[in-house]
Amino acid sequence: MDPIKTFTAKIVALPVADIDTDQIIPARYLKTTDKAGLGDALFSDWRYDADGNPRPDFVLNRSDVQGAQILVAGNNFGCGSSREHAPWALQGYGFKAVISTHFADIFRNNSLKNGLLPVQVDQETYYQLVSLFDEDPTTQVTVDLASQTITLPGGQKVSFPIDPFAKHCLLNGVDQLGFLLAEDPSIAGYEDAHPARVNTVDV
């Protein structure tokens, strides 16, 4: 996966609380193990009508939000069932980060493992971001993973928490398996320097 370091991008606000994974990516799309095309199915039941036509009143269908890479979502984002397809769909649409006041644990962990950055902020910052988007849909913020901050248009910096191991993996663009494979020389060196004291092969 691509490393996440510092980037500046447009935000789009979807101020709805308790958006669950079935709303992010409906269960009918879970038959595939391929990430390709899942971005088109993101929020499918909200984005399209029964005939598959875009709903003009849904925010992601507005022309002025195209190209947004940061989603500002309501509290308890990603609740419900566990499915990696949820972060896959968000990434497939083009999102690099989601900002919320709280993330469901499984969704947050799935996101971190797949290279999507969940940014948890306080309620005041959340309301400020929603207000900024309502006033100007081209609003941009800067995300700096190394310093664990987001910078608002006026220069205000807001810090956010992240697990240290997940942060290391995101900064270096590796998943958990990639991290272990990169440590193979060190593991082999340790094994060579510490021969087995107990024979577990020949009994």
C-alpha positions as a Markdown table, in Angstrom:
| # | Residue | x | y | z |
|---|---|---|---|---|
| 1 | Met | 0.0 | 0.0 | 0.0 |
| 2 | Asp | 1.1 | 3.6 | -0.5 |
| 3 | Pro | 2.7 | 5.4 | 2.5 |
| 4 | Ile | 0.7 | 8.1 | 4.2 |
| 5 | Lys | 2.8 | 11.1 | 5.3 |
| 6 | Thr | 1.6 | 14.6 | 4.8 |
| 7 | Phe | -1.1 | 15.6 | 2.4 |
| 8 | Thr | -3.5 | 18.5 | 1.8 |
| 9 | Ala | -7.0 | 17.6 | 0.4 |
| 10 | Lys | -10.6 | 18.7 | 0.0 |
| 11 | Ile | -13.0 | 17.6 | 2.7 |
| 12 | Val | -16.6 | 16.5 | 2.2 |
| 13 | Ala | -18.9 | 16.3 | 5.2 |
| 14 | Leu | -21.5 | 13.6 | 5.8 |
| 15 | Pro | -22.7 | 14.6 | 9.3 |
| 16 | Val | -24.7 | 11.5 | 10.1 |
| 17 | Ala | -24.2 | 9.5 | 13.3 |
| 18 | Asp | -24.0 | 5.7 | 13.5 |
| 19 | Ile | -23.2 | 5.1 | 9.8 |
| 20 | Asp | -22.8 | 1.4 | 9.8 |
| 21 | Thr | -20.8 | -0.8 | 7.4 |
| 22 | Asp | -23.9 | -2.0 | 5.5 |
| 23 | Gln | -24.5 | 1.7 | 4.6 |
| 24 | Ile | -20.9 | 2.2 | 3.6 |
| 25 | Ile | -20.9 | -0.9 | 1.4 |
| 26 | Pro | -24.2 | -3.0 | 1.3 |
| 27 | Ala | -23.9 | -6.7 | 1.9 |
| 28 | Arg | -24.7 | -7.7 | -1.7 |
| 29 | Tyr | -21.3 | -6.4 | -2.7 |
| 30 | Leu | -19.4 | -8.7 | -0.3 |
| 31 | Lys | -19.2 | -11.7 | -2.7 |
| 32 | Thr | -16.1 | -10.3 | -4.3 |
| 33 | Thr | -12.6 | -10.4 | -2.8 |
| 34 | Asp | -11.4 | -8.0 | -5.5 |
| 35 | Lys | -11.1 | -4.3 | -4.5 |
| 36 | Ala | -11.7 | -3.1 | -8.1 |
| 37 | Gly | -14.9 | -1.2 | -8.6 |
| 38 | Leu | -15.9 | -1.1 | -5.0 |
| 39 | Gly | -15.6 | 2.7 | -5.0 |
| 40 | Asp | -18.6 | 2.9 | -7.3 |
| 41 | Ala | -20.6 | 1.0 | -4.7 |
| 42 | Leu | -19.7 | 3.2 | -1.8 |
| 43 | Phe | -22.9 | 4.4 | 0.0 |
| 44 | Ser | -24.7 | 2.7 | -2.9 |
| 45 | Asp | -28.2 | 2.8 | -1.4 |
| 46 | Trp | -27.8 | 6.5 | -0.6 |
| 47 | Arg | -26.0 | 7.5 | -3.9 |
| 48 | Tyr | -28.3 | 5.8 | -6.4 |
| 49 | Asp | -32.1 | 5.4 | -6.8 |
| 50 | Ala | -33.8 | 2.0 | -7.7 |
| 51 | Asp | -32.9 | 2.5 | -11.4 |
| 52 | Gly | -29.2 | 3.1 | -10.6 |
| 53 | Asn | -29.4 | 6.9 | -11.3 |
| 54 | Pro | -27.4 | 9.2 | -9.0 |
| 55 | Arg | -29.6 | 10.9 | -6.4 |
| 56 | Pro | -28.9 | 14.7 | -6.8 |
| 57 | Asp | -29.5 | 15.4 | -3.1 |
| 58 | Phe | -26.7 | 13.1 | -1.9 |
| 59 | Val | -23.5 | 15.0 | -1.1 |
| 60 | Leu | -21.1 | 12.7 | -3.0 |
| 61 | Asn | -23.1 | 13.3 | -6.2 |
| 62 | Arg | -22.5 | 17.1 | -6.1 |
| 63 | Ser | -20.1 | 18.4 | -8.7 |
| 64 | Asp | -18.4 | 20.8 | -6.3 |
| 65 | Val | -17.2 | 18.0 | -4.0 |
| 66 | Gln | -15.5 | 15.8 | -6.7 |
| 67 | Gly | -11.9 | 15.1 | -5.9 |
| 68 | Ala | -12.4 | 15.2 | -2.1 |
| 69 | Gln | -10.0 | 12.8 | -0.3 |
| 70 | Ile | -11.1 | 13.4 | 3.3 |
| 71 | Leu | -14.5 | 12.4 | 4.6 |
| 72 | Val | -15.8 | 14.1 | 7.7 |
| 73 | Ala | -18.4 | 11.7 | 9.1 |
| 74 | Gly | -20.7 | 11.6 | 12.2 |
| 75 | Asn | -20.1 | 9.9 | 15.5 |
| 76 | Asn | -19.6 | 6.2 | 15.7 |
| 77 | Phe | -18.6 | 5.8 | 12.1 |
| 78 | Gly | -18.2 | 2.2 | 10.8 |
| 79 | Cys | -20.3 | 0.5 | 13.4 |
| 80 | Gly | -22.1 | -2.8 | 12.6 |
| 81 | Ser | -20.6 | -5.9 | 11.1 |
| 82 | Ser | -17.0 | -6.5 | 10.3 |
| 83 | Arg | -16.0 | -6.2 | 6.7 |
| 84 | Glu | -12.8 | -5.1 | 5.0 |
| 85 | His | -14.9 | -4.1 | 2.1 |
| 86 | Ala | -15.9 | -0.9 | 4.0 |
| 87 | Pro | -12.4 | 0.7 | 3.9 |
| 88 | Trp | -11.8 | -0.8 | 0.5 |
| 89 | Ala | -14.9 | 1.1 | -0.9 |
| 90 | Leu | -13.8 | 4.3 | 0.8 |
| 91 | Gln | -10.3 | 4.0 | -0.7 |
| 92 | Gly | -11.7 | 3.0 | -4.1 |
| 93 | Tyr | -13.7 | 6.2 | -4.1 |
| 94 | Gly | -10.6 | 8.2 | -3.4 |
| 95 | Phe | -10.6 | 8.8 | 0.3 |
| 96 | Lys | -7.3 | 8.8 | 2.1 |
| 97 | Ala | -8.7 | 9.6 | 5.6 |
| 98 | Val | -11.9 | 9.7 | 7.5 |
| 99 | Ile | -12.4 | 12.3 | 10.3 |
| 100 | Ser | -14.9 | 11.5 | 13.1 |
| 101 | Thr | -15.4 | 11.9 | 16.8 |
| 102 | His | -15.5 | 8.2 | 17.2 |
| 103 | Phe | -14.9 | 5.0 | 15.2 |
| 104 | Ala | -16.2 | 1.5 | 15.7 |
| 105 | Asp | -13.2 | -0.6 | 16.9 |
| 106 | Ile | -13.3 | -3.2 | 14.1 |
| 107 | Phe | -13.7 | -0.6 | 11.4 |
| 108 | Arg | -10.8 | 1.4 | 12.8 |
| 109 | Asn | -8.6 | -1.6 | 12.9 |
| 110 | Asn | -9.6 | -2.7 | 9.4 |
| 111 | Ser | -8.9 | 0.8 | 8.1 |
| 112 | Leu | -5.4 | 0.9 | 9.6 |
| 113 | Lys | -4.5 | -2.5 | 8.2 |
| 114 | Asn | -5.6 | -1.4 | 4.7 |
| 115 | Gly | -4.0 | 2.1 | 4.5 |
| 116 | Leu | -7.1 | 4.2 | 5.3 |
| 117 | Leu | -6.4 | 6.8 | 8.1 |
| 118 | Pro | -9.1 | 7.2 | 10.8 |
| 119 | Val | -8.6 | 10.6 | 12.4 |
| 120 | Gln | -10.5 | 11.0 | 15.7 |
| 121 | Val | -11.1 | 14.6 | 16.8 |
| 122 | Asp | -13.1 | 16.3 | 19.5 |
| 123 | Gln | -16.7 | 17.5 | 19.0 |
| 124 | Glu | -15.8 | 21.1 | 18.6 |
| 125 | Thr | -13.3 | 20.4 | 15.8 |
| 126 | Tyr | -15.9 | 18.2 | 14.1 |
| 127 | Tyr | -18.5 | 20.9 | 14.2 |
| 128 | Gln | -16.0 | 23.4 | 12.9 |
| 129 | Leu | -15.1 | 21.2 | 9.9 |
| 130 | Val | -18.8 | 20.6 | 9.1 |
| 131 | Ser | -19.4 | 24.4 | 9.2 |
| 132 | Leu | -16.3 | 25.1 | 7.0 |
| 133 | Phe | -17.6 | 22.6 | 4.4 |
| 134 | Asp | -21.1 | 24.1 | 4.5 |
| 135 | Glu | -19.6 | 27.6 | 3.9 |
| 136 | Asp | -17.1 | 26.5 | 1.3 |
| 137 | Pro | -17.2 | 23.0 | -0.3 |
| 138 | Thr | -13.7 | 23.5 | -1.6 |
| 139 | Thr | -12.3 | 23.7 | 1.9 |
| 140 | Gln | -9.0 | 21.9 | 2.4 |
| 141 | Val | -7.2 | 20.6 | 5.4 |
| 142 | Thr | -3.7 | 19.2 | 5.8 |
| 143 | Val | -3.1 | 15.8 | 7.5 |
| 144 | Asp | 0.3 | 15.2 | 8.9 |
| 145 | Leu | 0.6 | 11.6 | 10.2 |
| 146 | Ala | 4.2 | 12.0 | 11.5 |
| 147 | Ser | 3.1 | 14.8 | 13.9 |
| 148 | Gln | -0.4 | 13.3 | 14.3 |
| 149 | Thr | -2.1 | 16.6 | 13.5 |
| 150 | Ile | -4.6 | 18.1 | 11.1 |
| 151 | Thr | -4.3 | 21.7 | 10.1 |
| 152 | Leu | -7.4 | 23.7 | 9.4 |
| 153 | Pro | -7.6 | 26.6 | 6.9 |
| 154 | Gly | -7.0 | 29.2 | 9.5 |
| 155 | Gly | -3.8 | 27.5 | 10.7 |
| 156 | Gln | -5.2 | 25.8 | 13.8 |
| 157 | Lys | -3.6 | 22.5 | 14.5 |
| 158 | Val | -5.5 | 19.6 | 16.0 |
| 159 | Ser | -3.9 | 16.5 | 17.3 |
| 160 | Phe | -5.3 | 13.0 | 16.9 |
| 161 | Pro | -4.3 | 9.6 | 18.5 |
| 162 | Ile | -3.1 | 6.6 | 16.6 |
| 163 | Asp | -1.5 | 3.2 | 17.6 |
| 164 | Pro | 2.3 | 3.5 | 17.3 |
| 165 | Phe | 2.6 | 0.2 | 15.3 |
| 166 | Ala | -0.1 | 1.2 | 12.9 |
| 167 | Lys | 1.5 | 4.6 | 12.5 |
| 168 | His | 4.8 | 3.0 | 11.6 |
| 169 | Cys | 3.2 | 0.7 | 9.0 |
| 170 | Leu | 1.2 | 3.6 | 7.4 |
| 171 | Leu | 4.2 | 5.9 | 7.3 |
| 172 | Asn | 6.2 | 3.2 | 5.6 |
| 173 | Gly | 3.5 | 1.8 | 3.4 |
| 174 | Val | 3.5 | -1.7 | 4.7 |
| 175 | Asp | 0.9 | -4.0 | 6.2 |
| 176 | Gln | 1.5 | -6.3 | 9.1 |
| 177 | Leu | 2.8 | -9.1 | 6.8 |
| 178 | Gly | 5.0 | -6.7 | 5.0 |
| 179 | Phe | 6.5 | -5.5 | 8.3 |
| 180 | Leu | 7.3 | -9.1 | 9.3 |
| 181 | Leu | 8.9 | -9.9 | 6.0 |
| 182 | Ala | 11.1 | -6.8 | 6.3 |
| 183 | Glu | 12.3 | -8.1 | 9.6 |
| 184 | Asp | 13.3 | -11.5 | 8.2 |
| 185 | Pro | 17.1 | -10.7 | 8.2 |
| 186 | Ser | 17.0 | -9.7 | 11.9 |
| 187 | Ile | 15.0 | -12.8 | 12.7 |
| 188 | Ala | 17.4 | -15.0 | 10.8 |
| 189 | Gly | 20.3 | -13.3 | 12.6 |
| 190 | Tyr | 18.8 | -13.9 | 16.0 |
| 191 | Glu | 18.1 | -17.6 | 15.2 |
| 192 | Asp | 21.7 | -18.0 | 14.0 |
| 193 | Ala | 23.1 | -16.4 | 17.2 |
| 194 | His | 20.7 | -18.4 | 19.5 |
| 195 | Pro | 20.7 | -22.1 | 18.5 |
| 196 | Ala | 17.8 | -24.1 | 19.8 |
| 197 | Arg | 18.6 | -25.5 | 23.3 |
| 198 | Val | 15.8 | -28.1 | 23.0 |
| 199 | Asn | 15.5 | -30.5 | 20.1 |
| 200 | Thr | 11.9 | -30.2 | 19.1 |
| 201 | Val | 12.3 | -32.2 | 15.9 |
| 202 | Asp | 14.0 | -35.5 | 16.8 |
| 203 | Val | 12.2 | -37.2 | 19.8 |
